[in-house]
Amino acid sequence: MTFNLHIHALDPHKSTLQLEGRLDAMTFGEFDREAEKVLQQMATGSTLVLDLSSLEYISSAGLRSIAKARKHMRARDGHTLLLNPQLQVRKVFDIVKAVPIKEIFQNMQELDEYLDQIQRRMLGEGEEVE
């Protein structure tokens, strides 16, 4: 299986990348090149969502690529959130503790509720989100 990256909702404040197939030693370079184009357009304090619903496999090279994207977003006071990882991919993240559990969401509703809480906190309207 190959790797495909689909860019959805490209916006300087919240962009979504859908990863499909295998993110491994053979495909991480493609992810890095395409993600870099998106990352350069992201505003300070923005959110990058990685939709993993179609990602079937991730290797250590893929983990490094996602860590690189997360580091870039943190340097801009932004967030990287993972959406709907398949069971086997989520297990890899759990084992290596590559991403804090609070940044992994099982579906779009969970993600939207989290983003709503953040915005309410910024406006002083809601409870604290860690």
C-alpha positions as CSV (number, residue, x, y, z in Angstrom):
1,M,0.0,0.0,0.0
2,T,1.1,3.5,-0.7
3,F,0.7,6.8,1.1
4,N,-1.6,9.7,0.2
5,L,-2.0,13.0,1.9
6,H,-5.2,15.0,1.4
7,I,-5.3,18.6,2.5
8,H,-8.8,19.6,3.7
9,A,-9.9,22.9,5.1
10,L,-6.6,24.7,4.4
11,D,-6.8,27.8,6.6
12,P,-4.1,29.8,8.5
13,H,-6.0,29.2,11.8
14,K,-7.1,25.5,11.4
15,S,-6.0,23.1,8.7
16,T,-6.8,19.4,8.4
17,L,-4.5,16.9,6.8
18,Q,-5.9,13.4,6.1
19,L,-3.3,10.7,6.0
20,E,-4.0,7.5,4.0
21,G,-2.2,4.2,3.7
22,R,1.2,3.7,5.3
23,L,3.5,6.3,6.8
24,D,6.8,4.6,7.0
25,A,10.5,4.8,5.9
26,M,9.4,4.8,2.2
27,T,6.7,7.5,2.5
28,F,7.7,9.8,5.3
29,G,9.5,12.2,2.9
30,E,6.3,12.8,0.9
31,F,4.5,13.6,4.1
32,D,7.3,15.9,5.3
33,R,7.3,17.8,1.9
34,E,3.6,18.3,1.7
35,A,3.1,19.0,5.4
36,E,5.8,21.7,5.3
37,K,3.9,23.6,2.6
38,V,0.9,23.7,4.9
39,L,2.9,24.4,8.1
40,Q,4.5,27.5,6.5
41,Q,1.0,28.9,6.0
42,M,-0.2,28.4,9.6
43,A,-0.7,31.4,11.8
44,T,0.7,31.8,15.3
45,G,-1.6,30.0,17.8
46,S,-3.3,27.9,15.1
47,T,-4.4,24.3,15.0
48,L,-3.3,21.5,12.8
49,V,-5.6,18.5,12.7
50,L,-4.2,15.2,11.4
51,D,-7.0,12.9,10.4
52,L,-5.7,9.4,10.8
53,S,-8.9,7.5,10.0
54,S,-7.4,6.1,6.8
55,L,-3.9,5.6,8.1
56,E,-3.3,1.8,8.3
57,Y,0.3,1.7,9.4
58,I,2.9,4.0,11.0
59,S,6.6,3.2,11.6
60,S,9.2,5.1,13.6
61,A,9.9,7.2,10.6
62,G,6.3,8.2,10.5
63,L,6.3,9.0,14.2
64,R,9.3,11.2,13.6
65,S,7.5,13.1,10.9
66,I,4.5,13.7,13.1
67,A,6.8,14.8,15.9
68,K,8.4,17.2,13.5
69,A,5.1,18.7,12.6
70,R,4.1,19.0,16.3
71,K,7.4,20.7,17.1
72,H,6.8,23.2,14.3
73,M,3.3,24.0,15.6
74,R,4.5,24.3,19.2
75,A,7.2,26.8,18.1
76,R,4.3,28.9,16.9
77,D,2.2,28.5,20.0
78,G,-0.1,26.2,18.0
79,H,-1.6,22.8,18.5
80,T,-1.4,19.5,16.6
81,L,-4.4,17.2,17.2
82,L,-4.9,13.7,16.0
83,L,-8.3,12.6,14.9
84,N,-9.8,9.1,14.7
85,P,-6.7,6.9,14.6
86,Q,-7.3,3.2,13.7
87,L,-6.8,0.8,16.6
88,Q,-3.4,-0.4,15.5
89,V,-2.1,3.1,14.9
90,R,-3.4,4.4,18.2
91,K,-1.7,1.4,19.9
92,V,1.6,2.6,18.5
93,F,1.1,6.1,19.9
94,D,0.1,4.6,23.2
95,I,3.2,2.4,23.4
96,V,5.7,5.0,22.5
97,K,3.9,7.9,24.3
98,A,4.5,10.0,21.2
99,V,1.5,12.2,21.7
100,P,-0.3,13.2,24.9
101,I,-3.6,11.4,25.1
102,K,-5.5,14.7,25.4
103,E,-4.4,15.5,21.8
104,I,-6.0,12.3,20.3
105,F,-9.7,12.3,19.4
106,Q,-11.9,9.4,18.4
107,N,-14.3,11.5,16.2
108,M,-15.0,14.9,14.9
109,Q,-17.6,15.6,17.6
110,E,-15.0,15.0,20.3
111,L,-12.6,17.3,18.5
112,D,-15.2,20.0,18.0
113,E,-16.1,19.9,21.7
114,Y,-12.5,20.3,22.6
115,L,-12.0,23.3,20.2
116,D,-15.2,24.9,21.6
117,Q,-13.8,24.6,25.1
118,I,-10.5,26.2,24.1
119,Q,-12.3,29.1,22.4
120,R,-14.6,29.6,25.4
121,R,-11.6,29.6,27.7
122,M,-10.0,32.3,25.5
123,L,-13.1,34.4,25.8
124,G,-13.3,33.8,29.6
125,E,-16.6,31.9,29.2
126,G,-15.8,28.4,30.1
127,E,-14.0,26.0,32.4
128,E,-10.2,25.5,32.1
129,V,-8.9,23.1,29.4
130,E,-5.5,21.6,29.9
